[in-house]
Amino acid sequence: MEEWMKPIDSGPKPGPDAEFDVIVVGGGPGGSAAASYHAMAGSKVLLLEKEIWPRDKICGDAVGGKSLSHVAELGVKPMIESTPHFRVDSIVFSSSDGSEVRVMLPEESFNRLEAGYALPRLQFDYMMFKQATEHVTSNGGSVIQGFSVTEVHVEECHDGPQITGVKGYSGRRRDSDVRSFSAPLTIGAAGYNCPVAKTITESVFKETFRDPDHFCGGYREYWSGVKGCEGSSGPIEIHFIDEVNPGYFWIFPVSEDVVNVGVGMVVSEQRKHEGVRSSLKKMQKWITNESSRFSHRFKDAKMVEGTGKGWQLPFGSPRSSPPSFQPRRGAMAGAMCVGDSASLVDPFTGEGIGNALVSAKLTAKFFDPKEHSGGFPSHLAEDYMVELWDELGNELSNSFKLQGLVKRKRLMSWFVRRASKKPRIGEILTEMIASKEAQGQLYSKWFLFKTIVLP
């Protein structure tokens, strides 16, 4: 049996009188990283995960350069490299008219650019959670799997409402093994429907939690035998086609002969359509079975049974009239949210792990278990939200503009055609996906003129 298919021993459950410095709700990459960073900083952490390992997570499965520095800090990178994975050496882009370009990633750029590894989230999340379990328990904390949070405690304190802990149950029944836990800080890391995030936005501040213009639907399947995806290294493919716009169809190999195939589209745009385009599952079936551009690659391939699953991605795109903080409120007295729970998914690429790890590490900067033993204060919660947007705002805003560029089919097709003839443009495309520092150049008129127009 593969290591990531084995159970993880998370130790005994804490007693009803156990005290913690930090409660982390959600054991995915963001939650596992947050638990690890706080435990490494000296906090006694309680990590709560709804599922029981081994468990799957629906995703595109890319783990890029931004993520690699964090997984190295947490001791996970050697674990990744010792297990089966696909090493990305290039990116293939195509546009709606069939134009295509393949851009190679130089060896020296591997860690700088975000297209680094691709491996199933079943493996990646297992390694992140297992390492977090070791960090947390070695510092006196506890980890509970199979625990569903049903209530987030909010109390009125001297400076306003404050989250003080959570209540939930273990097992399948809501009335089985019900327990409450308290801590000065609760971190929301439970994905797009996180109860901590919903409590902050909807219950306490009466702000919008879900905006269909900033939510994306995703659908993923695993396939074997896909033509052009042989070997343990090669390209990932991103296809901006008419059927998925704004969004894209992807083909990401994750190991030898296993490929993650999926589609993603903005929810508000998807709702405008009928028939095939009204369902991501139907859309993907049409692409793999009937599309003149792609169906031949799936003729002799086979979908892995039971792997067709959908999920949602809360984009970090800037709101035109935010009620308070960008991209949405993600913290308050007693709580901070990270990753998808804080609506930090890149609106152009759909990548979320890197931003989840960035936000997870940042939460540890703002919390001190001794200084904040009486409760994490509201002014630091606001400082966290401001610094988080300062850190990620430019790239998320640029990605939102790029999402708009994809809608302009003729311009995107012309850009891809030029890229196939002029290597520097292909490099720009890769950097728009992979190097966040380079995205801003796309909006420099002089840079575009001398790169695209001049010989």
N, C-alpha and C positions, 0 to 999 in steps of 0.2 A: 504493500500500500504506500502511495506517495505521502510524503510528510504532511502536505497541506490538506490531505483527506482524513487525517487523524484528529481525534478530539484534543482540545487544549484544556489542560488541568489548570483552572483558575483559582483553586484553593477553596477553603471554607467560606461560607457566607458570613458577613459581619453580623454581630448581635444587634438587638434593637437599640442599645445604648451607645453604640459605636459613634465616635465623633470623627469628622473629616474636615480638612481644610478646603478641599475642592471635590465637587461631584461633576463627573463628565457623563453626559447623556448621549450615548452613541459610540460604538466601537469601530467605525470605519477609519480610513486614513486620518481624517481630521481629528476625530475623537481620540484615537490611539496616540497620535502625535501630541495632542494637548495633554493627555494623561502622562505621557512619558516626559515631556518638558517640565511639567509641574512637579512630578516626582523627582526628577533630576535636580530641580531647584530647591528641594527640601520639603515639599508639601506632602501631607498625607492625603492620598487621592482615593476616591471611590469611582471606579469605571463601570458603567452600566451598559450592557448590550442586549438588544431585544432578541436577537437570534442566538443559536448555539453552533459553535464551530464543529465541523466545517460548514460554511455557508457561502452562497454565491452572492455577487453584487452586479447588477446590470450596469454596463459601462462600455466605452470604446476600448478600454484596456491599455491605453498608452500611458507610460510613466516617463515624463520628460525631464529635461535638464534642470528646470527649476525645482523639481521634486528631488532630484538625485542628491543635491547638497544636504537636504534635510534628512533623507533616509540614511545618508552616510553618518551624520551627526548622531542619529538614533541607533546606529549599529545594524541597520537593515540591509544596506547595500551589498555587503558580502553574501548575505542570504539569498538575495535576488540572483546574483551572478553564479551562485552554486546550483540553481534550479533551472529547468528548461525555460527559455524565453527567446524572443525574437529580437535581434539587434537591427535597428533601423539605420540603413545607410543612405537613404534617399527618400524624397517625397514626390509622388506623381500627382499633378494637378490636371484637371480637365474642366472645360466650360460647356455651356449648353449646346454649342454648335459642333462639339466633338473635338475641338482643339485640345491638344495635350502636350504637357512638358514634364520631363523627369529631371529633378534637380538633385545632384549627388551631394552628400554631406561629407566634407573633408574630415579625415580622422581627427585632426587637431580641434575641430569644432564640435566634436561629439558631446562633450559635457556642456559647452556653451549654448548649443542649440537644444530646443526642448524635445525634438523628436529623437529620443534616446533608446528606450526599451519598449517592448509591447509584451505583456503577459497577462493571463486571466486574473481578474480581480479576486477570484477564489484563492489564488496563490498569494498575490500581493497583500490583500487584506489580512490573510492568515499570518503572514510574517510580521506585519505591523502590529497586529493585536497580540501575538505571542510575545513580541519584544516589549510591548507596553505592559503586559501582565508581569513580566520579570521586573521592569523598572518600578511599577506600582507596588508590588508585593514586597520587594526588597527594601522599600522605604516605609513599610508598616501599613500600606494601604490595602484595599480589597478590590476584587473584580467579580462581578456577577454576570453570568450569561443567562439568556432566557428571561430577562426582566423587562417588563413593559411599563413605561411611565404613564400613569393615568391622570396625574394631577401635579401641577407645579405650584408650590406654596408661595403665596405673596402676602407679606405683612406690611402694615402701615408703621413706618418708623419715623424718627424725628425729622428726617429730611425728605419724606415721601415714601411711596411704595418700594418694597425691596423683596427680591426673590430670596428665599431662605432654605430651599430644599425641594425635594420631590417625594411623591408617593406612587407606588405601583405594586405589581404582583409578579410572581414567578409561575411559569406553567401556562396552560391553555385557558384556565378559568380565571376570570377577573376577581373572584373571591378567594383564590387560593394563595396562601403564603403572602398576604398583603403586608408591605413594610413601608415605613417612612424614613427618610434620611434627611439630615440637615447639614449645611456647611455655609461658611461665609461667601463662597463663590460657587455658582453652578454654571457649567459650560454646556451650551447647546450645540450638539454635533450629530443630530439624528436625521440629517438629510433634508429633502425638500418639504417634508411635512413635520418638522421638528416641533414637539410640544413646547419647548422653551422659547423658540422663536415666535411661535403663535401667541404665547402668553404675553411676550413683550410687545409685539405689534398690535394684535387685536384686542386682547383683554385689558392691558394696562394703558396703552397710549392711543387706542382706537384708531390705529393707522392700518393701511392696506398691507396685508401679508402676501396675497397672491394677485399678481397683475398679468393677465394673459399676453400682454405685449412684451413681457420680460420673462416669460416662461417658455421652455422648449420641451416638446415631446420627443422622446427617443425610443427606437425599437432596435433590438439586437438579436442576431442569431449566430451560432457557431456552425461552420461548415468544414468539411474535409474534401480534399480533391479539387479545390478551386484552381482552375488553370492560371498559370502565371504567378503562383504563390508558393513555389517549391523552395525548400531549403530553410536554414536557420537565420538568414540575414537577407536583407533586401529592402524594397520600398514599402511604405504605407501609401495608400491611395485616397485622395480626397477629390470627389467629383461634384462640381457645382452644376447640376442638371435641372432642366425645367420642372421635372416632377417633384423636386424637393427644393423649393425656393421661397423664402430665404432659409437656407440650411444646406445640407449636403448628404450624399450617399458615400459611405466609406467602406474600404476593404483593408483591414488591418490584420496581417498575420500575427499570431501570438506564440507559435511554436511550429515545429516541422509538421506540415499537413493539417494544421488547425488555424482557421481564419475567423476573425470577428468581422461580421458583415452587418451593416446597419444604416439607418436613416435617422435624421433629426430635423425637426422643423418647428418654427415658432408657433405656439399654440393659437394665437389670434389669427395668424395667416392660414393655418390648417382649417380653422372653423369656417373660412370663407368658401371652402371647396366641397364638392359632392363626389360621389362615386369612389374611384380608386384613391384619389388624393385626400379623401376625408378620413382615411385610416392608414396609419403608418405601416401596419402589417400588410394590408392590401397593396400599398405602394411598393413595399419591398418585394412582395411576391411577383408583382408585375415586372419589376426591374430584373429580377433573377430568372424569371420564366419567359418573358416576352420581349424585353427591350432588345432592339437590334444591336445596341452597343455592348451589352453585358451578358445577355442570356447564354451565348456560346461558351462563356467561361464557367458556367454552372451546369452545363449539359450532362457531364459525367461526375458532377460533384454530389455530395449528400449532406443535408442538414443534420446536425447532431440532434437527436430527438429530445424534446423538452427544453431546448435552449432559446426558443423564441419568446422574448419577454420585453415589455415596455416599461418606461420610467419617465420621470420628469426632471428637468434641470432649471433651477432658478438663476436666471442670468444676472450678472453684475453690471449690466448696462445702466448708464445714468438715467435717472427719471427726470423728465422735463420740469415737473413741479413737485419735488419731493416734500412731504409734510414735515420732515425734519432732516435726517441724515441720509447721505448717499451710501450705497444704492437703495437701502432701506434701513430702518432702525434695527440694530443688531446687538444692543447692549442696554443695560440699565443697572441700577443699584442691585448688587448681588448676582449679576449674570453677564456673560459675554457669549456670543455665538461665533462659530467658525465655519468655513467652507460653505457647502450648499445651504446650511442653516442660516448663514448670513447673506445668502444670495450673491455668491462670488464666482459663479461659473462664467468663463470667458464667452461672450456672446457671438464670437466669430468661429472659434475652434471647438467650442463645447468642452474644453479642458477644465477640470475642476480640482484635480488632486494638488497641483502646485500651489494654487491659491489657498486651498484648505490647510496645507502645511505652513504656509507663510502666516496665516491668521492664527493657527494653533500656537506657533512659537511666540507670536506677539502677545498673546494673552498672558504668558508667563512673565513678560516684561512689566506688566501693570499690576500684578498681584503679589503681595508679600504676606505669607501666612501669619507672621507675628504682628505686623503693623495693621493688618485688616482682619484680625480675629473676630472683631465685632461686626463685620459685614463689609463687603466690597462697596466703596462709595460711588455715588452717582456721577461725581465730577470725573473720576477716573474712567468710568464707563464711557462718558462722552469723549474723553481724551483718546480712548482706544478706538472709537469709531472714526474720529478725525484722522488719527495716524494711519489707520488701516486704509482709508481712502487716499490719503497722501501717498501711501506705498503702492496701491494698486489702481488708483483712479485713472491715471493717464493711459495705461495699457487697456483698461476696460472701456474707456471712452473711445480710444482708437479702434478697438475691436468692434464696437457698436457701429462706428462709421464704416468699417470694412464690411460688416453685415449689410449695410445699406448699399455698398458698392456692388455686392453680388446680385442684388435685385436688378441692376442695370446690365442686362444680359449682353448687349452689344459691346459695352465698354469692357466687361469682364472677358469676353471672348477675344477681343482685340488685344487685351493685355496678355492673355495666355499665348496667343499666336506670336506676339512680339517676343515673349519669353523663350519660345522654342527656337528663335533665331538669334537672340542676343543673350548670352549666358548671364550677364549681370542682372537682367530683369528676372530671370529664373531664381537667382540668389535672393533677390528682394522678396519674391513670393515665399520662399522658404523662411526667410527671416520674419516675414509678417506672421507666419504660423509659429515659428520656433524661437525667435529671439525678440522678446518683448521690447527691449531697448531700441530695436530698429523700427518698430511700428510707426513711430511719429514721423519718420522720414517720408512716408507715403503721402503726408499732407503738406510737405514742403514743395511748393510749385517749382522752385528752381531746381531742387533735387530731381524731381520727376522729369523736368524738361531736359536737363543735361544727360540723364540716364536713359530715358526712353526715346526722346526725339533726336538728340544729337548722335551722330555716328560713333 
